[in-house]
Amino acid sequence: MYYSHILFDLDGTLVNSKETILNSFEYALKKMKVSNPKILDIEPLIGPPILKTFQEVYGFSLDDARKGYEFYLEQYVGNGEMFRAKLYDGVEETVRTLYQEGCFLGVATTKNETNARKIINTLNLDIQIDRVYGTYNDGTRSNKKEIITDLLEDNDVQSLEHVLMVGDRHYDIIGAKEVGIDSVGVTYGFGSEDELRQAGATHLITGINELIAIIK
């Protein structure tokens, strides 16, 4: 086996969270009294840190972005929206196969770490909760490179040539390159094949089950 350590992004890679994130963003925008809170295309907003999205896409100040984020979490966490996301076809079986092969499995997401762990805990996946890393509650450690680095260092993973990052957006691919590990871009998620290819993905797959052949 060449790749023995597999790190997954969450949204757009393991779970289809499109509707849950859309509903939470629109809820927050309404609460912030944005004149047109309707989001026509949610996909570009999935992946970047939420605070950054509120500032760069909607022009919020940092303080307003934090208020917007609180409203987002009110819907996403408080009202249980995050638990409505569904696993993509083949994810449960593929993760189980990797686990049975003896792979180290982890999650590196820019989603809030506490929420990411709650989501993983409700899914039937063979991934240890303490290997689910994300953004801290105060909004820090929101960079994919930092998240991947901390996950690997905390688990004393030193042979980077055997580590693989699996994700659906250029953030995942670029973060992997910055750390010095190979990457797999999944084309069924929220990023396009062109986006993943331009970011420099080591591999591209159209279905998560194709990952099994890559790790050998």
QUICORHU-V330018 format. One record per backbone hydrogen bond with DSSP energy under -1.0 kcal/mol. CO is the residue of the C=O (numbers start at 1). NH is the residue of the N-H. E is the energy in kcal/mol with one decimal. If there is no record, write none. Layout:
co-><CO;CO>
nh-><NH;NH>
e-><E;E>
//
This chain:
co-><4;5;6;7;8;10;10;10;14;15;15;16;17;18;19;20;21;22;23;24;25;26;27;28;29;30;42;43;49;50;51;52;53;53;54;61;62;63;64;65;66;67;68;69;70;71;72;73;73;74;75;76;77;80;81;86;88;90;91;92;93;94;95;96;97;98;99;104;106;107;111;112;113;114;115;116;117;123;125;128;129;131;133;135;136;140;143;144;145;146;147;148;149;150;151;152;153;158;159;160;162;162;163;164;165;166;167;169;169;170;171;172;173;174;175;176;176;182;183;184;185;192;193;194;195;196;203;205;207;208;209;211;215;215>
nh-><104;164;106;166;108;13;14;15;88;12;17;86;21;22;23;24;25;26;27;28;29;30;31;32;34;33;45;46;53;54;55;56;57;58;60;65;66;67;68;69;70;71;72;73;74;75;76;77;78;79;81;82;80;83;84;16;91;94;95;96;97;98;99;100;101;103;102;6;8;133;135;116;117;118;119;120;121;125;127;131;132;107;109;113;139;136;147;148;149;150;151;152;153;154;155;157;156;160;162;163;4;5;182;7;184;9;186;172;173;174;175;176;177;178;179;180;181;165;203;167;205;196;197;198;199;201;185;187;210;211;212;215;2;3>
e-><-2.9;-2.8;-2.2;-3.2;-2.7;-1.7;-2.3;-2.0;-2.1;-2.9;-1.0;-1.2;-2.5;-2.3;-2.6;-1.6;-2.5;-2.5;-1.9;-2.1;-2.6;-2.2;-2.1;-1.9;-2.6;-1.5;-1.7;-1.4;-1.9;-2.5;-1.6;-3.2;-2.5;-1.0;-2.2;-2.8;-2.1;-1.8;-2.9;-2.4;-1.9;-2.0;-2.6;-2.6;-1.6;-1.6;-3.2;-2.6;-2.0;-1.1;-1.6;-2.9;-1.4;-1.0;-1.9;-3.2;-1.9;-2.3;-2.8;-1.9;-2.2;-2.4;-2.4;-2.6;-1.6;-2.3;-1.4;-3.0;-2.5;-3.2;-2.0;-2.7;-2.5;-1.6;-2.3;-2.6;-2.1;-1.8;-1.6;-1.8;-1.7;-2.5;-2.4;-3.1;-2.0;-2.5;-2.1;-2.6;-2.6;-2.5;-2.1;-2.4;-2.8;-2.8;-1.1;-3.0;-1.6;-1.6;-1.8;-1.8;-1.3;-2.1;-1.1;-3.2;-2.9;-2.4;-2.4;-1.0;-1.3;-3.1;-2.2;-1.9;-2.2;-2.5;-1.5;-2.0;-2.5;-2.2;-1.7;-2.5;-2.4;-2.1;-2.6;-2.7;-1.7;-2.0;-2.9;-2.7;-1.7;-1.8;-1.2;-1.6;-1.7;-1.8>
//
